[in-house]
Amino acid sequence: MAFSHTFLTAVALTLVGAVGVQAADPCADHVPQAKPQNVGRDIVGQELDVIQDRGHMLFAVYEDYPPYSWEEKGKPRGVDVEIARIIAEDLGVEAQFNFVAADENLDGDLRNNIWKGPLIGGRVSNVMMRVPYDSAFKCRVEQVVFTGQYASESIAIAYDKASYPDADDKPIPAYFRYDTVGVENDSISDFYLSGFVGGQLQSNIRRFDTTVEAMAGLAQGEVMAVMGPLNALEHGLADSSDVHQPPLAGFAVSKWTLGVAVNFRYRPLAYAVDDAINYALQDGRIAKIYADYGLTHLPPER
């Protein structure tokens, strides 16, 4: 389970179908959180100069989450891993990785990995990768600095080319009244399709534990299409499949911005990380990482 099951699920329940509603000030009703008390430096992280003196920094990345972060023969791989290495290199240190499981929500992920630490075992990291940016969430979680926006992610539909041979007739959600479609269980795509046209698609939705498994089901003919994040679908494409991004009526959160999180106590570190990412966006290194993994890099919406 990754952030698509945590932050985005909550947003989906709130915003799917909210097209045309003017957004209010996300911080208008904000009540400041109590700051953590009596927390030592060894728990909440390290200052920038301490990181540089010791020669390494720790990044939290989601476990078993290709194409973003996973381990292959004991070696970290994935887009987020490579971007973390760019950050560390810019700061003159080595990148080390803490592969973490997703909590029930993003608040839990940030609490466990950035500002407090898990109740049992585990470590607090200097930086957490692949954090979806949302202005209302930023107001609520004051213990964390949201920075270093490096990409956008958006929802797309992968499909079996033999099932949809006409280049001008690729699948859209309305087709799934008759055609089968795979989704990651309890994901933003699952919520959207489950409520589409009054639930008329329910009998044709096939739910998988992960998008990776859904794409494997597409390759094996279990479904005719899969709906999910563009990069995850691209990673699972076979010669028999392709992907496109049709308009999605009523889908208010079909695209979101990704960045990193740093403990609020360490602003100089947050600034340095943001600079490193900005340089890598400008000179094309981040776009190249995506291309090397066969993925489309969508620039962040700043």
N, C-alpha and C positions, 0 to 999 in steps of 0.2 A: 504494500500500500504506500503510495507516494502522495505528493502534495495535491494531485488531482482529486484525491479522496478527502483532503482536509480542508484547506482554504477554499478551493474552488467549488467544492460541493456546497458549502455554506453560502457562498455568493450565488451559486446557481439557483438555490431554493428561493433566494430573495429577489433575483433580478430576471430570471427567465420569464419572458412575457412582458417585461417592463419597457418595451420600446415606446418612445413618444412621451415618457414621463420625464419632466425636467428634474435634473439632479439638484438636491438641496446641498447646502454647505455640509460636508461630511463631518466637520468638527464642531458644528453649532451646539450640540448637546454634550460635548465631551466633558467628562469628569476626570481630572488627573488621577493617575494611579499612584499608589504608595511606592516609593522607591525601595529597592532591596536594602535592608539594614544589616550591619555587622557581617558583611560579606568580604572575605579576604581576597587579595589579588590572585592567589593560586586557584581560586574557584571561578572568579568572573573573567579571567583572561589575563593578558599581559599588555603593557605599554609597547608602543612601536619601537622605542630604543631597546627595550628588553628583548623583543623578538629578533631584532637585528644583531644584538650581541650574542644571542644563543645560536643564531644561524638557521633557524627553521620556524615554520608556523603551521598550525593545524587547521585544516579545512573540514567542515562537516558536509558530507555529500550523501545522498540517498543510496541505500544498498540495492543491488539487483534491479537497477532502473535504466536499462539501455534505451536510447543511445546516450543518455546523459551521464550516468556513473554506474560502474560495475567493476568487478574484479575478474580477470581472466588469467588463469595459471598464476595466481598470486600477485598480479600486477594491476594497478588501478588503470582503468580505461574510461573513455567517454568525453563528451563535449565539456561538461563541467570540470572534470579533472584537468583537462588541457588548459582551460581558462584559469583555473586556480594556479597552475604552474606558471602561467604568464604573470599573474599577480605577484607570486613569490619571487620570480626572477627579477621583476622590476624593483622589488624591495631588497634584493640582494640576499635572499635566503632560500632555503630548500622547502618545497611543499610536502607536507605529510597529510595523510587522509584518515578521517574517522568516518567509516561507513555506518550510517545510522538508519534505523527503521523509522517510518513515519508514525507519529503519535495520532491521537484521535482528531486533532486539529492543529493548525499552524501555530496557535498560541503555545501548545504543548511542545511542538518541535523547537520553537525558539527558546522556550524556558529550559528545556533539557540540554540544548546544544550551544546556547550563546550566553545566557545571563545567570542561570542558577545551577543547572546540572541535574541529571536524573536522580531519583531517590536512591536507587541501588546501582552501583557501578557506573561505568561510562565516564566520559570526559567532556568538559566544556571546550569548545573550539574557538579559535580566533575569528574565523569567518564561516558563515554558512552559505552555501551556494544554492541557486535555483529557488529564490524566495520571490513569490509573486507580489508585485507592488499594488497596493490599494490605499487610497488616501484615507478612507475611514478606518481601515485597520491600522494605518500608521499613527493615527490619533490615539487609538486605544492602547497600543503596546509601546509604552514610553521607555522601556528598558532596552530597546533595540534601535539602532540607527539603520534605516533602509537606504541603501546607496548602491553605487556601481551597477546601474541598469545596463545590461549587456545584450539583451535580445527581447523579442516579442514571441509569443506562441499563439497559435490560433487553431481553431477546429477545422478539420477537413474530412473528406470521405474517400477512403480507398475502395477500389472495386475490382472485380474480376473482369478482365477485358473481354473474355469470351461471352460473358453474360450481357455485356453492354458494348457491342461491337461498333455501334454508330458513334463517331467522334463528336457528333452534335447532340447526343442523347445520353449523357452521363447521369448517374443516379443522384437524385435529390431526396430530401426526407419524405416527400409525398409518395415516392415509389415504394416505400417500405410498408405501405398498406398491403402490398402483394409480394414483395421481395424480402428475403431475409437479410438482416443486418446484425453485425456483431458490435458489442460495446464492452468496455471495462465495467464491471459491476459497480454500481453506486457512483459512477463518475459523472462529470458534468454532461457528457453526451447521453448517458443513460437517463438522467433526469429530463433532459430536453426531449428525447424521442418518446419517453414514456408519457409525457404530457402533450405531445404533438397531436393536433386535431382531435382533442378530447379522448386521447388514449387509444385511438384506432390502430396504432402500430404494435400494440402489446404482443399480439400472437406471433409476430415475426421478429421480435427482438431476441437475440441470443446473447446471454451474459457470460463473460469470461472473467477469470481472476485478474488478468492483466491485459493491456493492449497488445503486448507481445504474443500472448496466447490467442487473442482474437485474430491477429494477423496470420498466425499459423493456421487457424481455422479457415481463414480466407484461402490460403494456399492449398488447403486440403479439400476445398469444396464444401465445407460445412455451412458457410454463409456466402452470400453474393457480394456483400460490401461490409466495411467496418467504418465506424465513425469514431474519431478521437483526435488528439493533438497531431498537427501536421508532421512534426519531426519524428514522433513515435511511429506514425504510419509509414513515413518514408524509410525508416530503418528496417521495417518488416516487409517491404515490397519484394516480390518475386518477379520473374520474367512474365508471369501470367497476370500480373496486377499493375494498377496504376493509381494515381491519387489526384483529386481536384478539390477546389474550394468554391462550391456554389454559394449563392446568397442563402442565408439561414434566417427566415422570417421569425421574429420574436425572440431571437437569441441575443440577449443584451450583453452577454459575457463570452462571445465567441472568440475574442482576442484579448490577451493580457500581457503585461510587461513583466520581465524577469530581472531580478537583480540579486544583491547579496545582503546579508545582515551582519552587523558588528555590534558588540556590547556598547551601550550608550556611554559608558565611562571612558571609552578610548577613541575620542574624536580624531586625534592625529592619525591613528591607524585607519579609521574610516575614510578620511580625506586621501590618504596614500593609496588605499585600495581603489577608490573612485578614480583617481588620476591614472592608475595603471590600466584600468579597464577602458577609460576614455582614450588613452593613447593607442591601445590595441584595437579599438573600434576605428579610429581615424586612419591607422596605417594598414588596416585590412587583415590583421592577424586573427581576429575572432571570426571574421567571415571565412577565412581559410580553414580554420578548425572545423567549422560546419561543413564546408565543401569536402574536406578530407574524409569525413564520415558519411558523405553522400547526402547531406541534408541542406535544406534551404535556410539561410540565415535571414530572419526578419529583424531589421533594426529596431531598437527600443523606441517606444513613443515617449519622448521626453517632454 
